[in-house]
Amino acid sequence: MKKKFARIFCLLFILTLLSGCSVKKLLSTVSGESGQTETAAQSYSSGNATFTEPVQELNLDWAAGSVEITYHDESTVIIEETAKEPIAENNKMAYSLENGVLDIRFRSDLGSITCPAKTLRVTLPKNVTLQKADIDLASAGLTALELLTEKAEVSSASGSVTLSTAAKKVKISCASGEIDFTHTGDAENIELETASGNITANVCNADDLEVDSSSGRIRLSADTVQEMEIDATSGKVDCTLKSQFSECEISSASGGITLHLPENADFAAELDTASGKISYDLPMTVQNGKYMAGNGSAELAVSTASGDIEICKNK
């Protein structure tokens, strides 16, 4: 629990800092000649671009507006930004491509008080899988459908994230914004967390799944998951597990919890609500304060301080 609140505090701290785009303006970029910008470590170009060199990793920092990642049949990588008004030269995005790492930065005039909203579209070859996609958003949303990468990390201070991928490792953090996530492969680890916003997730297979929300509804469906932890501070939890699990823990400080399980699920459960009722339609017996289904091989813990607990069989 302490770890969770520490993460939430960090997210809210980042949101406060970025509310005026002040941090994202500190891109360590200095205007140079011929549309070039430089940092202490590498040289950047500015504006829209097309790359013929292969891209293995994507590092993206975007301050305001929206980001979309799409695919095409070509072998090139295209980055293009647009805005309602013409983009001044000193406000054009900065980018570099070195050793297969594509680095894209929002870039705004350091004298501006606020960052102008811009839309970024990154178009990748559909036959290329990235090793890693690392995306940081300040006041911007992300849409990335069928993102091809081994590892995906997305953080957003203020903006919703819509992402589908088959990545082995996924981490999405939103301080203020909704998460709409679909996983289509076999994952080792998936982490989803938001300080203020709903989380909707559909997961195929995952060894370890963690979902945290301080204020917002959690709706989750998983075909196969071995270990799962869901923690909601204020909001309803609706979870469906379509097959047998090894360990599952769901808790809510304020909100009801509904858990859908296979009719032949095998577990020993601790169900606890301080203010609410417990109901179930699975074949269970109560032994030594635990709710037993089958041989009780898996561990299940469901608790809420204020709300009902429902354990239902899958339809």
N, C-alpha and C positions, 0 to 999 in steps of 0.2 A: 504494500500500500504506500509506504514511504517513497519507493521508487517511482510509483505512478504520479504522486503529487509533485515530485521533483521534476518529472518530465513536463507536467502540465504547467508548472511555474515557469519553466524555461520557454515553453511555447507562448505563454501570455506575455512574458518579458520581451520576446522577439516581436510579437504583434505590436506592443507599445512602442518599441523602437522604430518599427517600420511604418507606423501610421502616417508619418509625414515623408516617408521614403528616405529618411535621413541616412540610414545604414546603407541602403542600396546605392546611394550616391557615392559612398566611399568605395568605389570600385577599384581604387588604386590606378586609375587610368589618367594619363596626361596627354592632352592633344598634341599631335605631331604633324608632320607634313604628309601630303598625299594620302589623306584619309587614314593615316596610321595612328594607333595609340600604343602606348607601351606601359608595361608594369615592371616591377622590379625583377621579375623572373622571365618574362617572355614578351614577344612582340605581337600586337593585335592589328588586324585590319578592321574596317568598319563598313556597314551597309550590307545589302543583300549579296548572296554569293552562291556559286555552284562548285562542288568539289568532285573531282574524278578520283582522288586518292581514297583508299579504304578507310572507314571509320570503325574503330573497335570499342571506343568508349565515348559517352556523351555526358558532358558537364554543362549544366544550364542554370543560369541565374536570371530571373525575370522579375522586375519590380512591380509593374502595373499593367493591367490589360488581360490578355489571355494567351495561352500556348496550346498549339495543336500539333500532334505528331502523327504523320500519315505515311503511306507507302506508295511506291509506283514500280513499274516494271523495268525502269532504267537502272543503270549501275551507278548513277550519280547521287550525291547528297545535295539537297537544295535547302537553303535557309532564306526566308523572306519575311520581312516585317512590314506591316501596314498600320496606318492610323487615320483618323478622321481628317486631320490636317496634314499638310506636307511635313515630313520629318526633317528638321534642321540637321545640318552636317554634324554638329556637336551633340546631337541626340540620337544619332544612328547607333545601332547595336555594334558591339565590338566582338570579334571572334578570332580564334586561332585554331589551326590544325597541325599538331605536332605529334609524331610517333603514334599516329592512329587515334589520338585523343582530340575530339572536337569540343572546344570550350566556347560557350556563347554567353555574353553578358549584356544586360539591358542597356546600360550606358545612358546617362542623362547629364545635361549641363550642370556642373557642380554649383553654379550660381542659382539654380532653380530651387524654389521652396517645395514644390511638389513635382512628382514625376508624371509626364504625359502618358496616358494609357496607349499601349501599342499591342497589336496582335502579331504573334510570331507563329509561323508555320514551318515545321521541320519535316522535310520529305526524305525518307530513307529507302534504299533498295529493299524490296520485299523478300529477297533471298538471303539477307544478311542478318545475323543475330549478334547483337552487341554483347560484350562481356559485362558491361555495367552502364546503367543510366542513372545519373545523379542529378536531381532536379530540385532547385530551391526557388520558391515563389514568395513574394512579399504580399502584394495585393493583386493577385492574378489567379485565374483558374486554369486547370489543365484538362485536356481531353486527349487521351492516347488509347486507341482501340487496337487490340492485338499487338501490343508492344513486344518486339522480339529482342529479348535480353536475358542474360543469365541472372542478373541481379538488378533490382529496381529499388531506388530510394527516392522518395518524394516528400518534401516538407513545404507546408504552406502556412503563412501567417494569417492571411485573410483571402479565402478563395476556395471553391469546391474542386474536388479531384474526381475525375471519371477515368478509370484505368482498367483495362483488361490485358492479361499477360499470362504466359506460362513459365515465368521466371522461377528459378529454384529458391531465391530469397527475395522477399518483398517487405518493404517498410514504408508506410504512409503515415505522416503526422500532419494534422491540421489544427491550428489554434482556433480559427473561426471559419467553418465551412464544412460542407457535407462530403462524405466519401461514398462513391459508388464504385464498387470493386468486383471484378470477375476474374477468377483464376481458372485456367483451362488445362493445367498440366499437373505434374507431380512436384510439390513444393517441399523443401526442407523446413523452411520457417516463414511465417507470415505474421506481420505486426501491423495492426491498424489502430490509430488512436486519434481522438479529436477532443479538444477542450469544450467546444461549443458547436454542435452540429450532429446530424444523424449519420449513421453508418449502415449501409446496405452492402452485403457481401454474399457472393455465390462462389463457393470453392469446390474444386474437383477433388484433389487429393492433397493432404498436408500432414507432415509429421508433427509439426508444432504450430499452433494457431493462437494468437493473442489479440484480443479486441478490447479497447478501453474507450469509454466516453464519459466525460464529466457532466455534460448536459446535452442530452439528445437520445433519440431512440436507436436501438441496435436491432437490426434484422439480418439474420445470418442463416445460410443454408450450405451444408457441406455433404458431399458424397461420402468421403472417407477422411477421418481425422483421428490421429492417435492421441495426442494430448492437446487440450484446449482450455483456455482461460478467458472468461469474459467478465469485465468489471465495469459497471455503470453506476455513476454517482446519482444522477437524476434522469430517469428515463426508463421506458419499458424495454424489455428484452424479449425478442421472439426468435428462437433458435430451432433449427431442424437438422438433425443428424440422421443420415439415411442408412448408416451401417454401424456396426459395433465399434466402440471406441475403447481406449485404454484408461484414460484419465480425463475428467471433465469437471471444471469448477466455474460456477456462474454466481455472481453476487451483484446486488443492487442496493444502494442506500435508500433510494426512494423510487419505487416503480415495480410493477408486476413482472413476473418472469414466466414465460411459456416455453416449455421444452418439448419438442416432438422427437420421438425415438421409434426405432423398429419394434414391432410387437414382440419379437423374440430377443430383445436386448437383454444383456446379462450384466448386472451391476449391483453394488451395494451403495445406497445413497443416504446422505445426510441432508434432510430438508428442514429449513428453519426460516420462519417468518415471525417478526416481532409483532406486526400488526397486519393481519391478513389470514387467509385460509389456504390450506393445502388440499389439492384435489388431483386425482389421477385415474386413468382408465386402462393402464397397463396391469397385467397380473403381477401383483406385488404382495409381499407379506412384511410385517413389522417384527423385527427381531433385535432385541437389545437397543432399541431406539433408532435402528437403521431400517430403511426400506429396501427389501431384498427382491431382486428379480433374477430368476435363473439361479446360477451358482454364486452370484455376487463377485464375479472375477474382476470387473472394472470398478474404478472408484468414481463416484459422482457426488458432488457437493453443490447444493443450490441454497442460497440464502438471500433474504431481503429484509431490510429494517421496516419498510412500509410498503405492503403490496401482497398480492396473491401469488402463489406458486401453483402452476399447472403442469403436470407431466402427462403428455398425450401420446397416443400411438399414431404413427404416420398414416396418412390417408392413402 
